[in-house]
Amino acid sequence: MLKENKPTVFRVRYYGDAIGFGEDLEKMIGVHSLDIIEEDESKPEYTERFFHHDLFTLDRMRKEVIQDGRILSIHARRFKILDYLVSSRGRVISKDELAQAIWNNSSGQEISNVLKVHIRFIRKTLLENRREAQDPIRMVRKFGYVFE
């Protein structure tokens, strides 16, 4: 049975992975419940389209961040930064590498300051109303950032 308001990963015949919120699944991907062949409770940590974390789900195709069944409002540039960090999780990403990937720009204090502002807003968005949650983005002094 489908659960309401909780992100669940489904394996759907011919459609790949989809994220569903109860009855909205049919509208989101245009399939009928009969086309669902299994509900995957394990929530794989990473699929090509989706990344699942305790705090959120990242949908790369729709360019959305979903938390507790609602779509978070996140600036396109911040989505790109979060996606890049998530794609390289566990690895320290230098500020220069991040600037090159996001802005096609190599370095500079100005880009570093802009990056700090974007990271701050990403953290604020992800951790809003989450007092006990641990920040998944860690700054490594003099080097850059790592997504854990």
C-alpha positions as CSV (number, residue, x, y, z in Angstrom):
1,M,0.0,0.0,0.0
2,L,1.3,3.5,-0.8
3,K,2.1,5.8,2.1
4,E,0.9,9.4,2.0
5,N,3.3,12.3,2.4
6,K,6.5,10.2,2.7
7,P,8.9,10.0,-0.2
8,T,9.0,6.4,-1.4
9,V,11.1,5.0,-4.3
10,F,9.2,2.7,-6.7
11,R,10.4,0.5,-9.4
12,V,8.0,1.1,-12.3
13,R,7.7,-1.1,-15.3
14,Y,9.5,0.7,-18.3
15,Y,9.7,4.0,-16.4
16,G,12.8,3.5,-14.2
17,D,12.7,5.1,-10.8
18,A,10.1,7.5,-9.6
19,I,9.3,9.2,-6.3
20,G,5.8,9.1,-5.1
21,F,3.5,10.6,-2.5
22,G,0.5,8.3,-2.4
23,E,-2.1,8.9,-5.0
24,D,0.0,11.7,-6.7
25,L,2.3,9.0,-8.2
26,E,-0.1,8.4,-11.1
27,K,-0.3,12.1,-11.9
28,M,3.5,12.6,-11.6
29,I,4.6,9.9,-14.0
30,G,1.5,9.1,-15.9
31,V,1.2,5.4,-15.0
32,H,-1.6,3.4,-13.3
33,S,-1.1,1.7,-10.0
34,L,-1.1,-1.7,-11.8
35,D,2.2,-0.7,-13.5
36,I,3.9,-0.6,-10.1
37,I,5.7,-3.9,-9.8
38,E,7.3,-3.3,-6.4
39,E,7.7,-0.8,-3.7
40,D,11.3,-0.4,-2.6
41,E,11.4,0.3,1.1
42,S,15.2,0.2,1.2
43,K,15.5,3.7,-0.5
44,P,18.7,3.4,-2.4
45,E,21.1,6.1,-1.4
46,Y,21.9,7.1,-5.0
47,T,20.2,6.5,-8.3
48,E,20.8,8.4,-11.5
49,R,17.8,10.6,-11.2
50,F,17.4,10.7,-7.4
51,F,19.7,11.1,-4.4
52,H,18.1,10.2,-1.0
53,H,19.4,11.6,2.3
54,D,17.9,11.6,5.7
55,L,17.1,15.3,5.3
56,F,15.9,15.5,1.7
57,T,15.5,13.8,-1.7
58,L,17.2,15.4,-4.7
59,D,15.4,15.0,-8.0
60,R,17.8,15.8,-10.8
61,M,15.3,15.5,-13.6
62,R,12.8,18.0,-12.1
63,K,15.6,20.1,-10.4
64,E,13.8,19.8,-7.1
65,V,14.7,19.2,-3.5
66,I,11.9,17.4,-1.6
67,Q,11.6,17.3,2.2
68,D,8.8,15.7,4.2
69,G,6.7,15.5,1.1
70,R,7.0,19.1,0.0
71,I,9.2,20.8,-2.6
72,L,11.7,23.2,-1.1
73,S,12.2,26.5,-2.8
74,I,15.8,26.6,-3.9
75,H,17.6,28.9,-6.4
76,A,18.9,27.2,-9.6
77,R,22.5,28.0,-8.8
78,R,22.1,26.6,-5.3
79,F,20.6,23.4,-6.7
80,K,23.7,23.0,-9.0
81,I,26.0,23.5,-6.0
82,L,24.1,20.9,-3.9
83,D,23.9,18.5,-6.8
84,Y,27.7,18.8,-7.4
85,L,28.5,18.2,-3.7
86,V,26.1,15.3,-3.5
87,S,27.6,13.7,-6.6
88,S,31.0,13.9,-5.0
89,R,30.0,13.0,-1.5
90,G,32.7,11.9,0.8
91,R,35.3,13.8,-1.2
92,V,36.6,17.3,-0.3
93,I,35.8,19.6,-3.2
94,S,38.0,22.7,-3.4
95,K,36.4,26.1,-3.8
96,D,38.2,26.4,-7.1
97,E,36.8,23.1,-8.4
98,L,33.3,24.1,-7.3
99,A,33.6,27.5,-8.9
100,Q,34.8,25.9,-12.2
101,A,31.9,23.4,-12.2
102,I,29.2,26.0,-11.4
103,W,30.4,29.2,-12.9
104,N,33.1,28.0,-15.4
105,N,35.4,30.3,-13.4
106,S,38.6,29.1,-11.8
107,S,39.1,31.1,-8.6
108,G,39.2,34.4,-6.8
109,Q,38.1,35.9,-3.5
110,E,34.9,37.2,-5.0
111,I,33.7,33.8,-6.2
112,S,34.8,32.3,-2.8
113,N,32.5,34.9,-1.0
114,V,29.6,34.2,-3.4
115,L,30.0,30.5,-2.8
116,K,29.9,31.0,1.0
117,V,26.6,32.8,0.7
118,H,25.1,30.1,-1.5
119,I,26.3,27.3,0.9
120,R,24.8,29.3,3.9
121,F,21.4,29.5,2.1
122,I,21.5,25.8,1.2
123,R,22.2,24.9,4.8
124,K,19.4,27.2,6.0
125,T,17.0,25.6,3.5
126,L,17.9,22.0,4.4
127,L,18.1,22.5,8.2
128,E,15.1,24.8,8.7
129,N,12.9,23.4,11.5
130,R,15.4,20.6,12.0
131,R,17.0,21.4,15.4
132,E,18.5,17.9,15.9
133,A,19.7,17.4,12.3
134,Q,23.4,17.4,11.5
135,D,24.6,19.6,8.7
136,P,25.5,17.4,5.8
137,I,27.9,20.0,4.3
138,R,31.1,20.4,6.2
139,M,33.7,23.1,5.5
140,V,37.3,21.9,5.4
141,R,39.3,25.0,6.3
142,K,41.7,26.2,3.6
143,F,40.5,23.5,1.2
144,G,36.7,23.5,0.5
145,Y,33.6,21.5,1.3
146,V,32.6,17.9,1.7
147,F,29.1,16.4,1.6
148,E,28.7,13.7,4.3
